[in-house]
Amino acid sequence: MQDKNSINKARALYYNLFENFFVVSSKSENYFELIRLINVLKENPLDQVSGTALNTISEMLDPTSNVKLVQEYDDLFHNPLTKKVRTTASFYDEGVESGKKRVEMIQFVAKTKLRRDEKNFFEYEDSVGFIFALMASLCDAVANGNKEYENTVHCIFAQIINEFIDEFAKDVYEHEKSNVFRELMVVLHSFVEFERLYLEVSKPAPKEKVEENKNESISEEEMQRRAKNKALKALGPKNAQDEACPVDIAYDVESEI
């Protein structure tokens, strides 16, 4: 059986793969890194289904240009002419883009030495791209001996990723413009199932789909204030998992990832 360091390095590679799909960059080296990751992971996939999907992705992508991928990304997540897939945990939790899950992610980041680079990363802390990037860095850090991050990794998966990732993946998979990303969701499904087994986290029970909250436009400061209040109200009696994954509610975090 592989030792934990090898497993954590492999987990970091998968999170890095998903990060590179959801954090769009104009830098060609980032796209070449994505192609490299696909080629590495398709040689030793988690299972046959994800292996087939990785091979299909490899065949669909142009190894010299990211134009096709960027176009599909825009069609899925930004095109006003098609159904736009939301990318934040808060949206799937409450129907808003800056809610309780963003508060929780800000606090998880505060427990690490990592920070969001606000000059180059504009998405919220609970966006899939940021979450995958953070998890890739933390899994790599754990593999390199920083065991203090093991609990943070477990908590982010259990309290953030696990709660919304199935619904998000379904929305991406079923989107009319989804081609490369449809295959990626097959890989993501296999990886999430692995993570649940490895971290001993149960799949959440199905819940009623949250509708978008179309309240009046409000300022960033007001959004943060409301999110903080919602999070405070949501703090009920603690269970065993809450004790293991404490989240303080505050906004005094200087971000830089």
C-alpha positions in Angstrom: 0.0 0.0 0.0 1.2 3.5 -0.9 2.4 5.6 2.1 0.4 8.7 3.0 3.0 11.1 1.5 2.6 9.4 -1.9 -1.2 9.6 -1.6 -1.1 13.2 -0.6 1.1 14.1 -3.6 -1.3 12.3 -5.9 -4.2 14.2 -4.3 -2.4 17.5 -4.8 -2.0 16.6 -8.5 -5.7 16.0 -8.9 -6.6 19.2 -7.1 -4.1 21.0 -9.3 -5.7 19.6 -12.4 -9.1 20.9 -11.4 -7.6 24.2 -10.4 -6.1 24.7 -13.9 -9.5 24.1 -15.5 -11.3 26.6 -13.3 -8.7 29.3 -12.9 -8.4 30.7 -16.4 -5.0 32.3 -17.2 -3.7 34.0 -20.3 -0.3 32.6 -19.6 0.6 29.8 -22.0 2.7 28.0 -19.5 -0.4 27.5 -17.3 -2.1 25.7 -20.2 0.9 23.6 -20.9 1.0 22.6 -17.2 -2.6 21.5 -17.6 -1.8 19.4 -20.6 1.2 17.9 -18.6 -1.1 17.0 -15.7 -3.6 15.3 -18.0 -0.8 13.2 -19.5 0.5 12.2 -16.1 -2.8 11.3 -14.6 -4.2 9.4 -17.5 -1.3 6.9 -17.2 -2.4 5.9 -13.6 -6.1 6.9 -13.3 -8.2 6.3 -10.2 -10.4 3.9 -12.1 -11.2 2.8 -15.7 -14.0 5.3 -16.1 -11.9 8.3 -15.1 -9.0 7.0 -17.2 -11.2 6.9 -20.3 -12.4 10.4 -19.5 -8.8 11.7 -19.2 -7.9 10.1 -22.5 -10.9 11.7 -24.1 -10.0 15.1 -22.7 -6.5 14.7 -24.0 -7.8 14.0 -27.5 -10.2 16.9 -27.4 -7.8 19.6 -26.3 -5.3 21.3 -28.7 -1.9 20.8 -27.0 -0.6 24.1 -28.5 -3.6 26.5 -27.8 -6.1 27.0 -25.1 -8.6 28.8 -27.4 -11.1 26.0 -27.4 -11.0 25.5 -23.7 -11.4 29.2 -22.9 -14.4 29.4 -25.3 -16.1 26.4 -23.6 -15.3 27.9 -20.1 -17.0 31.2 -21.2 -20.0 29.4 -22.6 -20.5 27.5 -19.3 -19.8 30.2 -16.7 -20.1 33.6 -18.4 -22.2 33.5 -21.6 -25.5 35.5 -21.1 -27.1 33.6 -24.0 -26.8 30.2 -22.2 -27.6 29.0 -18.7 -24.7 30.2 -16.5 -23.4 27.6 -14.1 -22.5 29.2 -10.7 -19.2 28.4 -9.2 -19.4 29.2 -5.5 -20.3 27.0 -2.6 -22.4 29.9 -1.2 -24.6 29.9 -4.2 -25.4 26.1 -3.8 -25.9 26.6 -0.1 -28.0 29.8 0.0 -28.6 31.0 -3.6 -26.2 34.0 -3.1 -22.7 34.6 -4.3 -21.2 35.8 -1.0 -22.7 33.9 2.0 -21.9 31.6 4.9 -19.6 29.3 2.9 -17.4 32.2 1.9 -17.1 33.3 5.5 -16.0 29.7 6.4 -13.5 29.6 3.6 -12.0 33.0 4.7 -11.5 31.6 8.1 -9.9 28.3 6.9 -7.5 30.4 4.8 -6.7 32.4 7.9 -5.5 29.2 9.6 -2.8 28.7 7.0 0.2 30.7 5.7 -1.5 30.9 2.2 -3.3 34.0 1.1 -5.3 35.0 -2.0 -3.5 37.1 -4.6 -6.1 39.8 -5.1 -4.3 41.3 -8.1 -4.5 38.1 -10.1 -7.4 36.2 -8.6 -10.7 37.9 -8.6 -13.1 35.0 -7.6 -14.5 34.6 -4.1 -12.7 32.4 -1.6 -15.5 29.8 -1.9 -15.3 29.6 -5.7 -14.3 26.1 -7.0 -11.2 27.5 -8.6 -9.9 29.0 -5.4 -10.9 26.0 -3.3 -9.1 23.6 -5.6 -6.0 25.8 -5.7 -6.0 26.0 -1.9 -6.5 22.2 -1.5 -3.7 21.5 -4.0 -1.3 23.7 -2.0 -2.3 22.2 1.4 -2.1 18.6 0.2 1.3 19.3 -1.2 2.3 20.9 2.1 1.1 17.9 4.0 3.0 15.6 1.7 6.1 17.6 2.5 5.8 17.3 6.2 3.4 20.1 7.3 1.1 17.7 9.1 -0.6 20.7 10.9 -2.7 21.2 7.7 -4.2 17.7 7.7 -7.2 18.8 9.8 -7.7 21.9 7.7 -7.8 19.8 4.5 -10.2 17.4 6.1 -12.5 20.2 7.3 -12.5 22.0 3.9 -13.5 18.9 2.2 -16.1 17.9 4.8 -17.7 21.2 5.3 -17.3 23.0 2.0 -16.6 20.7 -1.0 -18.6 17.7 0.1 -21.7 19.8 0.6 -22.1 21.2 -2.9 -19.8 19.4 -5.4 -22.2 16.8 -6.6 -24.8 19.4 -7.5 -22.2 21.6 -9.1 -20.8 18.7 -11.2 -24.3 17.8 -12.3 -25.0 21.3 -13.5 -21.7 21.3 -15.5 -22.2 17.8 -16.9 -25.7 18.5 -18.1 -25.0 21.9 -19.7 -25.7 22.2 -23.4 -22.2 23.6 -24.1 -20.3 21.1 -22.0 -17.9 18.9 -23.9 -14.4 18.9 -22.4 -15.9 19.9 -19.0 -18.4 17.0 -19.2 -15.5 14.6 -19.3 -13.8 16.5 -16.5 -16.9 16.0 -14.3 -16.5 12.2 -14.8 -12.9 12.5 -13.4 -14.1 14.8 -10.6 -16.8 12.3 -9.6 -14.2 9.5 -9.3 -11.9 11.7 -7.3 -14.6 13.0 -4.9 -15.6 9.4 -4.2 -12.0 8.6 -3.5 -11.7 11.6 -1.1 -14.8 10.5 0.8 -13.3 7.1 1.3 -9.9 8.4 2.2 -11.1 11.1 4.6 -14.0 9.0 5.9 -16.6 11.6 5.0 -20.1 10.5 4.1 -21.9 11.6 1.0 -24.5 14.2 2.0 -28.2 13.4 1.8 -30.0 14.9 -1.3 -31.4 18.3 -0.5 -33.9 20.6 -2.2 -32.3 22.7 -4.9 -31.6 26.2 -3.7 -33.1 28.9 -6.0 -31.1 32.0 -6.8 -31.7 34.9 -4.4 -32.4 37.9 -6.6 -32.4 40.6 -4.0 -31.6 44.2 -4.8 -28.0 45.0 -5.7 -25.9 45.6 -2.5 -22.4 46.7 -1.8 -19.5 44.3 -1.0 -19.4 45.5 2.6 -23.2 44.9 3.0 -22.9 41.5 1.5 -20.1 40.6 3.9 -22.1 42.0 6.9 -25.2 39.9 5.9 -23.1 36.8 5.3 -21.5 37.3 8.8 -24.9 37.6 10.4 -26.2 34.5 8.6 -23.2 32.5 9.7 -23.6 33.7 13.3 -27.2 32.7 13.4 -26.4 29.3 11.9 -24.1 28.5 14.8 -26.2 26.0 16.8 -25.2 23.2 19.2 -21.8 21.8 18.2 -21.5 18.2 17.0 -18.3 16.2 16.9 -17.4 17.4 13.4 -17.9 21.1 14.4 -15.5 20.6 17.3 -12.9 19.2 15.0 -13.4 22.0 12.4 -13.9 25.2 14.4 -14.7 28.3 12.3 -14.5 31.8 13.8 -16.7 34.4 12.1 -14.7 37.5 11.2 -13.5 39.5 8.2 -10.1 40.8 9.3 -8.2 38.6 6.9 -5.6 40.1 4.6 -5.8 38.0 1.4 -3.0 37.3 -1.1 -3.4 33.7 -3.2 
